[in-house]
Amino acid sequence: MNRIDITLTLSDDLPNWPGDRRPTIERLRDVQAGDGCSVTRLDSHVHCGTTLESLGNGAIVVEGLDLRAAPPDQYNLICLPVKLGDGDGASVRAILESLA
């Protein structure tokens, strides 16, 4: 079964809505630098990159997909949002799974 990751990569230069703050990614600890573990801080709003939103009427919208590597075909969309309490949307990992 063929799977294609269609998630936008979170980075400092990710396109965002006008007025929204860009995400910042900061390496706090690094195993390769001799630290005991690697730790990275991500500072972002929940509507960043590839996102899933509930419109309140039962409709769900997925935005920010990178479909460049997905040829025309029939797919299942696997879209797993980050579990956030009391939110109206969240960043997701979106995968297409070919039905062929």
C-alpha positions as CSV (number, residue, x, y, z in Angstrom):
1,M,0.0,0.0,0.0
2,N,1.5,3.4,-1.1
3,R,1.4,6.2,1.5
4,I,2.2,9.9,0.7
5,D,2.8,12.5,3.5
6,I,1.0,15.7,2.4
7,T,1.8,17.6,5.6
8,L,3.5,21.0,5.3
9,T,6.8,21.1,7.2
10,L,6.7,23.3,10.2
11,S,9.5,25.9,9.9
12,D,10.3,29.5,10.6
13,D,9.5,30.5,7.0
14,L,6.1,28.7,6.8
15,P,3.5,30.8,5.0
16,N,0.9,32.2,7.4
17,W,-2.2,34.4,7.5
18,P,-1.5,38.1,7.5
19,G,-1.1,39.3,11.1
20,D,-0.4,35.9,12.5
21,R,2.9,35.3,14.2
22,R,5.2,32.9,12.4
23,P,6.2,29.7,14.3
24,T,9.6,29.7,16.0
25,I,11.6,26.6,16.5
26,E,14.5,26.6,19.1
27,R,16.9,23.8,19.9
28,L,17.3,23.8,23.7
29,R,19.4,20.6,24.1
30,D,21.2,18.5,21.6
31,V,22.6,14.9,22.0
32,Q,25.1,15.6,19.2
33,A,26.4,18.5,21.3
34,G,26.9,16.3,24.4
35,D,23.6,16.8,26.1
36,G,21.8,13.8,27.6
37,C,18.8,14.3,25.3
38,S,17.5,16.5,22.5
39,V,14.8,19.0,23.3
40,T,13.3,21.5,20.9
41,R,10.8,24.2,21.7
42,L,8.0,25.0,19.2
43,D,6.1,28.3,19.7
44,S,3.1,28.5,17.4
45,H,-0.7,29.0,17.3
46,V,-2.8,26.0,16.6
47,H,-3.7,27.1,13.0
48,C,-0.2,26.6,11.7
49,G,0.9,24.5,8.7
50,T,-1.5,21.7,7.9
51,T,-4.6,22.1,10.1
52,L,-8.0,20.6,10.8
53,E,-10.8,22.9,11.8
54,S,-14.4,22.4,12.9
55,L,-16.8,24.9,11.4
56,G,-19.4,24.4,14.2
57,N,-22.0,23.0,11.9
58,G,-20.5,19.5,11.9
59,A,-18.3,20.3,8.8
60,I,-14.6,19.7,9.1
61,V,-12.0,21.4,6.9
62,V,-8.4,20.4,6.3
63,E,-6.1,23.2,5.1
64,G,-2.5,23.6,4.1
65,L,-2.0,20.4,2.2
66,D,1.1,19.8,0.1
67,L,-0.2,17.7,-2.8
68,R,2.8,18.1,-5.2
69,A,3.9,14.4,-4.6
70,A,0.4,13.0,-5.0
71,P,-0.5,11.9,-8.5
72,P,-4.2,11.7,-9.5
73,D,-5.6,8.5,-7.9
74,Q,-8.1,7.3,-5.3
75,Y,-6.9,7.7,-1.7
76,N,-8.0,7.4,1.9
77,L,-7.1,10.6,3.8
78,I,-5.6,9.8,7.2
79,C,-5.5,13.0,9.2
80,L,-4.6,12.9,12.9
81,P,-5.0,16.2,14.8
82,V,-3.0,17.0,17.9
83,K,-5.3,16.5,20.9
84,L,-6.0,19.9,22.4
85,G,-8.6,20.7,25.1
86,D,-11.2,23.3,24.2
87,G,-9.9,24.2,20.8
88,D,-11.6,24.8,17.4
89,G,-8.7,23.4,15.4
90,A,-5.3,21.8,15.5
91,S,-2.2,21.1,13.5
92,V,-2.3,17.6,11.9
93,R,-0.2,15.0,10.2
94,A,-1.9,14.2,6.9
95,I,-1.2,11.1,4.9
96,L,-2.8,9.8,1.7
97,E,-3.1,6.1,1.4
98,S,-3.6,4.8,-2.2
99,L,-6.6,2.5,-2.7
100,A,-5.0,0.9,-5.8
